[in-house]
């Protein structure tokens, strides 16, 4: 029955523009990596479909982004989808690809990486806006929100900053574009 459900789901996703390769690979990852039942896989795919619509993205693109982010986000277990939604929304708002945003937030996974990034960012922003211990313990979407809130707390937008401050922030975050 699981095989039939997976087959039916793949056909339905194909009608929505999701390739068989993406859908079958995603279903495999959800069942094997996150230990989901086919019912839970269906619920997750429904959530991804709604997310794609709300972000104005194609079903294929959103499903593929989620699948590609699983190696990083799977550690959140049942909260993986919640974290991904936050990251995907932040990626859309910032114009940074989801995978690139996850890479940027990955520097806060270690105490050393977080301490280096936070101290540099606080110096550039001229205040004590971020805390390295808190950043280590946050999810990727919470880290993104914390960075945005730190910028907002300065009372200036990124566009209002001096060219060299913008470059320094981008360099500290590992953004080359």
N, C-alpha and C positions, 0 to 999 in steps of 0.2 A: 504493500500500500504506500510505503514511503517513496518507492521508486516511481509509482504512478503519480503521486502528488508532486514530486520533483519535476517529472516530465510535463505535467499539466502547467506547473508554474513557469517552466522554461518557455512553453508555447505562449502562455499569456504575456510574459515579458517580451518575447520576440515581437508580438503584436504592438507592444508599447515602444518598440525601437531599441530594446536591449538585446545585444547579440547573444547567441547560445553560449559562446565561449565565456562571456562575462557572467551570464546568469548561472551557468553550471559551476563555474569556478567560485563564484560568490556563495552559492548554496553549499558547496563542499567545504569552503572555509568556515562558514557559520556553524555547520554541524560538527566539523572536526576541531576547529580552533576554540570555539565558544561553547561547544557541546549542546547546541540547540536542537530541539525537535523540529520536525517539518512544520508544525503549527507555529512555533516561535520564529522559524525562518520566514514564513509567510507574513507574520506580523511585522518583522523587521523590514522586509521588502516593501510592505505597505507604507511604513514610516518613511523609508527612503524615497518612495514615489511621491509622497506628500511633500517631503523636503525639497525634492527636485522642482516641483511645481511652485512652491513658495519662494525659491531662490531664482526661478526663471531659468533653470538649467535643464538640459535633456536628461531623460531617465538613464540613458547609457552612461553619460558623464558622471552623474551622481553615484550610480552603482559602482562604477569603476573606481572613483575616488574613495569610496568607502572600503572597497575590497583592498585597494592599495594601502590604505591607512591601517588596516587590521594588524599588521605586524607591530605597530607602535601602540595602537589603542586597545588591543586584546587584553592587556593587563588590567583593564578596568572591568573585565567580566561583563556582568549584566548591565553595567552603566556605559558600555562602549558606545551604544547608539546615542545616548544623551551627550556624551563628550563630543562625538563626531558632529552632531547637530550644531553645537556651539562653535566648533572649529570651522565648519563649512560656512556658517553665517558670518564669522569673523573674516574668513577668506574672501567671501563675496564683498563685504564692506570695505576691506582694505585693498582689494584688487590683487592680492597675493594668492598664488595657487595653494590649494589645501596641502599638498605634499610639501611644498616649500615652507608653509607656515608651521607645519609639524616639525620640520628640520630646525627652524629658528627656535621654536619652543623647547626643543630637545636639549639645548645648552643649559637649561635650568634643571636637568635631571640629576646632576651631581652637585654636591655642596660647593666644590671648587668652581665649577662652571657658573653656578648661580651667583656665587660671591663676586667673581670677576665681572660678570655682566651687570649685576645690580650696582656694584660700586661705580663702574664706569657710567652707567645710565644716570645714576643719582648725581654724579659730578657734572655731567652734561646738562641735566635738567636743573641744576643748582638747588638741590633740596634733597631731603630724605623721603622720597616718595615710594620706594620699593624696599622690600625686606627679603634678603636671600633665603632665609629659612622658610618663610611663607611660600616663596616661589618654588622651592624644591617640593613642597607638599601639595601644590596645586595641580589640577589637571591642566591639560593643554589649553582648553577653552578658558579656564579661569586665569591662566597666565596671560593670555591675550587680552582679556578684559582688564587685568591689573595694569598692563602696559598702557592701554588706552586711558584708563582712569588716571594713571600717573601723568600722562601728557596733559589731560584735561585739568588736573590739579595745578599745573603751572600757570593756568590762565591764558595760555597761548596754544594755538594750533600748530601742527607741524609746518604748515605753510608760512606761518608768521616767524618761524625761527630763522636765524641767520644761516646762510648757505653752509658754513662750516659746522654749525651745530647739527644741521640736517645730515651732513655727511658723517659726522661722528656718531650719531645715533644709528644710522644705517650700518656703518662699519661695526659698531659694538654688537648689533643684532645679527650680523652676518649677511646683510642684504647688499648685493652689489649693483642692483638695478635701481 
